[in-house]
Amino acid sequence: MIGSDETGARVAGKTAWHWVFHMPEASYHVIVPGRNAEVMAAFLGDTRPEGWVSDLWSPQPQVDAETHQI
């Protein structure tokens, strides 16, 4: 299972996005300019999670996972 969420962050006076991806073993934080499906794809690479937990922000249900939990 992988859970994800994002929130706004300010970097050098500009809006960016602080993403967190969490699993039972670890959490991964990244601050990037975008709030889009490409951020999730870059994190996942070739990995297809068994489950994806999200708040249903529009790109999140598009993640290729066996199941989705909201």
Backbone as JSON Lines, residues from 0, in Angstrom:
{"i":0,"aa":"M","n":[0.84,-1.18,0.0],"ca":[0.0,0.0,0.0],"c":[0.88,1.24,0.0]}
{"i":1,"aa":"I","n":[0.47,2.21,-0.79],"ca":[1.13,3.51,-0.8],"c":[0.04,4.57,-0.65]}
{"i":2,"aa":"G","n":[0.28,5.5,0.25],"ca":[-0.61,6.63,0.4],"c":[0.08,7.89,-0.09]}
{"i":3,"aa":"S","n":[-0.7,8.84,-0.59],"ca":[-0.08,10.08,-1.05],"c":[-0.98,11.26,-0.73]}
{"i":4,"aa":"D","n":[-0.33,12.4,-0.59],"ca":[-1.05,13.66,-0.45],"c":[-0.08,14.78,-0.79]}
{"i":5,"aa":"E","n":[-0.61,15.95,-1.05],"ca":[0.22,17.09,-1.4],"c":[-0.38,18.35,-0.8]}
{"i":6,"aa":"T","n":[0.49,19.32,-0.58],"ca":[0.05,20.61,-0.06],"c":[0.97,21.69,-0.61]}
{"i":7,"aa":"G","n":[0.47,22.89,-0.67],"ca":[1.25,23.99,-1.2],"c":[2.45,24.32,-0.32]}
{"i":8,"aa":"A","n":[3.5,24.8,-0.95],"ca":[4.72,25.23,-0.26],"c":[5.29,26.41,-1.02]}
{"i":9,"aa":"R","n":[5.96,27.29,-0.31],"ca":[6.61,28.44,-0.96],"c":[8.1,28.16,-1.05]}
{"i":10,"aa":"V","n":[8.64,28.31,-2.26],"ca":[10.07,28.13,-2.5],"c":[10.54,29.34,-3.29]}
{"i":11,"aa":"A","n":[11.46,30.09,-2.71],"ca":[12.0,31.29,-3.36],"c":[10.88,32.22,-3.82]}
{"i":12,"aa":"G","n":[9.84,32.35,-3.0],"ca":[8.74,33.25,-3.3],"c":[7.74,32.75,-4.32]}
{"i":13,"aa":"K","n":[7.87,31.5,-4.74],"ca":[6.96,30.92,-5.72],"c":[6.23,29.72,-5.14]}
{"i":14,"aa":"T","n":[5.03,29.46,-5.67],"ca":[4.27,28.31,-5.21],"c":[4.88,27.02,-5.76]}
{"i":15,"aa":"A","n":[5.05,26.07,-4.87],"ca":[5.51,24.73,-5.23],"c":[4.59,23.76,-4.49]}
{"i":16,"aa":"W","n":[4.86,22.46,-4.63],"ca":[4.02,21.46,-3.99],"c":[4.87,20.49,-3.21]}
{"i":17,"aa":"H","n":[4.51,20.31,-1.95],"ca":[5.17,19.35,-1.08],"c":[4.34,18.07,-1.11]}
{"i":18,"aa":"W","n":[4.91,17.05,-1.71],"ca":[4.25,15.75,-1.81],"c":[4.83,14.83,-0.76]}
{"i":19,"aa":"V","n":[3.98,13.97,-0.2],"ca":[4.46,12.9,0.66],"c":[3.84,11.59,0.15]}
{"i":20,"aa":"F","n":[4.68,10.6,0.03],"ca":[4.26,9.24,-0.33],"c":[4.65,8.38,0.86]}
{"i":21,"aa":"H","n":[3.71,7.65,1.43],"ca":[4.04,6.89,2.62],"c":[3.63,5.44,2.49]}
{"i":22,"aa":"M","n":[4.47,4.6,3.05],"ca":[4.29,3.16,3.08],"c":[4.58,2.7,4.49]}
{"i":23,"aa":"P","n":[4.28,1.48,4.84],"ca":[4.58,1.02,6.21],"c":[6.07,1.13,6.56]}
{"i":24,"aa":"E","n":[6.94,0.99,5.58],"ca":[8.38,0.97,5.84],"c":[9.04,2.34,5.82]}
{"i":25,"aa":"A","n":[8.45,3.31,5.11],"ca":[9.15,4.58,4.91],"c":[8.18,5.65,4.4]}
{"i":26,"aa":"S","n":[8.64,6.89,4.49],"ca":[7.93,8.02,3.88],"c":[8.91,8.75,2.98]}
{"i":27,"aa":"Y","n":[8.4,9.25,1.87],"ca":[9.22,9.96,0.89],"c":[8.6,11.34,0.7]}
{"i":28,"aa":"H","n":[9.4,12.37,0.9],"ca":[8.94,13.74,0.73],"c":[9.67,14.38,-0.43]}
{"i":29,"aa":"V","n":[8.95,15.14,-1.23],"ca":[9.57,15.86,-2.34],"c":[8.82,17.18,-2.53]}
{"i":30,"aa":"I","n":[9.56,18.23,-2.81],"ca":[8.95,19.52,-3.15],"c":[9.28,19.8,-4.59]}
{"i":31,"aa":"V","n":[8.24,19.96,-5.4],"ca":[8.39,20.14,-6.84],"c":[7.47,21.25,-7.32]}
{"i":32,"aa":"P","n":[7.71,21.78,-8.53],"ca":[6.85,22.85,-9.04],"c":[5.45,22.38,-9.41]}
{"i":33,"aa":"G","n":[5.26,21.09,-9.68],"ca":[3.99,20.62,-10.23],"c":[3.1,19.86,-9.26]}
{"i":34,"aa":"R","n":[1.83,19.92,-9.57],"ca":[0.81,19.15,-8.84],"c":[0.04,18.35,-9.88]}
{"i":35,"aa":"N","n":[0.71,17.36,-10.45],"ca":[0.11,16.63,-11.56],"c":[0.5,15.15,-11.51]}
{"i":36,"aa":"A","n":[-0.06,14.39,-12.43],"ca":[0.17,12.95,-12.46],"c":[1.63,12.6,-12.73]}
{"i":37,"aa":"E","n":[2.37,13.47,-13.37],"ca":[3.77,13.19,-13.66],"c":[4.59,13.04,-12.38]}
{"i":38,"aa":"V","n":[4.21,13.75,-11.33],"ca":[4.93,13.63,-10.05],"c":[4.78,12.22,-9.5]}
{"i":39,"aa":"M","n":[3.57,11.69,-9.54],"ca":[3.33,10.33,-9.05],"c":[4.02,9.31,-9.94]}
{"i":40,"aa":"A","n":[3.99,9.51,-11.25],"ca":[4.64,8.58,-12.17],"c":[6.15,8.57,-11.95]}
{"i":41,"aa":"A","n":[6.74,9.73,-11.71],"ca":[8.19,9.79,-11.45],"c":[8.54,9.07,-10.16]}
{"i":42,"aa":"F","n":[7.7,9.2,-9.15],"ca":[7.95,8.49,-7.89],"c":[7.85,6.98,-8.08]}
{"i":43,"aa":"L","n":[6.8,6.53,-8.76],"ca":[6.55,5.09,-8.9],"c":[7.5,4.4,-9.85]}
{"i":44,"aa":"G","n":[7.95,5.08,-10.9],"ca":[8.78,4.4,-11.89],"c":[8.02,3.23,-12.47]}
{"i":45,"aa":"D","n":[8.61,2.04,-12.43],"ca":[7.98,0.83,-12.96],"c":[7.17,0.08,-11.9]}
{"i":46,"aa":"T","n":[7.05,0.64,-10.71],"ca":[6.34,-0.04,-9.62],"c":[4.84,0.09,-9.79]}
{"i":47,"aa":"R","n":[4.13,-1.01,-9.6],"ca":[2.66,-1.0,-9.59],"c":[2.22,-1.43,-8.2]}
{"i":48,"aa":"P","n":[1.74,-0.48,-7.39],"ca":[1.39,-0.84,-6.02],"c":[0.15,-1.73,-5.95]}
{"i":49,"aa":"E","n":[0.08,-2.53,-4.89],"ca":[-1.11,-3.33,-4.65],"c":[-2.29,-2.43,-4.32]}
{"i":50,"aa":"G","n":[-2.02,-1.36,-3.57],"ca":[-3.08,-0.45,-3.2],"c":[-2.59,0.99,-3.15]}
{"i":51,"aa":"W","n":[-3.49,1.93,-3.46],"ca":[-3.18,3.35,-3.45],"c":[-4.23,4.04,-2.58]}
{"i":52,"aa":"V","n":[-3.76,4.79,-1.58],"ca":[-4.64,5.51,-0.67],"c":[-4.54,7.0,-0.99]}
{"i":53,"aa":"S","n":[-5.69,7.64,-1.2],"ca":[-5.67,9.06,-1.56],"c":[-6.98,9.73,-1.17]}
{"i":54,"aa":"D","n":[-7.0,11.05,-1.36],"ca":[-8.2,11.83,-1.11],"c":[-8.98,12.09,-2.41]}
{"i":55,"aa":"L","n":[-8.66,11.37,-3.45],"ca":[-9.34,11.43,-4.76],"c":[-9.12,12.71,-5.53]}
{"i":56,"aa":"W","n":[-8.01,13.44,-5.25],"ca":[-7.68,14.56,-6.13],"c":[-7.5,13.97,-7.53]}
{"i":57,"aa":"S","n":[-7.99,14.6,-8.54],"ca":[-8.25,14.0,-9.86],"c":[-7.15,13.1,-10.44]}
{"i":58,"aa":"P","n":[-5.85,13.4,-10.38],"ca":[-4.88,12.46,-10.95],"c":[-4.68,11.2,-10.12]}
{"i":59,"aa":"Q","n":[-4.99,11.23,-8.81],"ca":[-4.66,10.1,-7.96],"c":[-5.41,8.81,-8.32]}
{"i":60,"aa":"P","n":[-6.69,8.85,-8.66],"ca":[-7.35,7.61,-9.07],"c":[-6.82,7.03,-10.38]}
{"i":61,"aa":"Q","n":[-6.03,7.8,-11.11],"ca":[-5.46,7.31,-12.37],"c":[-4.21,6.47,-12.16]}
{"i":62,"aa":"V","n":[-3.67,6.43,-10.92],"ca":[-2.49,5.62,-10.64],"c":[-2.84,4.16,-10.93]}
{"i":63,"aa":"D","n":[-1.94,3.48,-11.61],"ca":[-2.14,2.07,-11.93],"c":[-1.85,1.22,-10.71]}
{"i":64,"aa":"A","n":[-2.9,0.94,-9.93],"ca":[-2.79,0.11,-8.73],"c":[-3.87,-0.95,-8.78]}
{"i":65,"aa":"E","n":[-3.64,-2.05,-8.06],"ca":[-4.65,-3.1,-8.04],"c":[-5.95,-2.62,-7.41]}
{"i":66,"aa":"T","n":[-5.83,-1.83,-6.33],"ca":[-7.02,-1.29,-5.67],"c":[-6.77,0.16,-5.26]}
{"i":67,"aa":"H","n":[-7.85,0.88,-5.04],"ca":[-7.77,2.27,-4.55],"c":[-8.61,2.38,-3.3]}
{"i":68,"aa":"Q","n":[-8.08,3.04,-2.3],"ca":[-8.79,3.3,-1.05],"c":[-8.9,4.81,-0.88]}
{"i":69,"aa":"I","n":[-10.06,5.27,-0.49],"ca":[-10.23,6.72,-0.29],"c":[-10.59,7.0,1.16]}
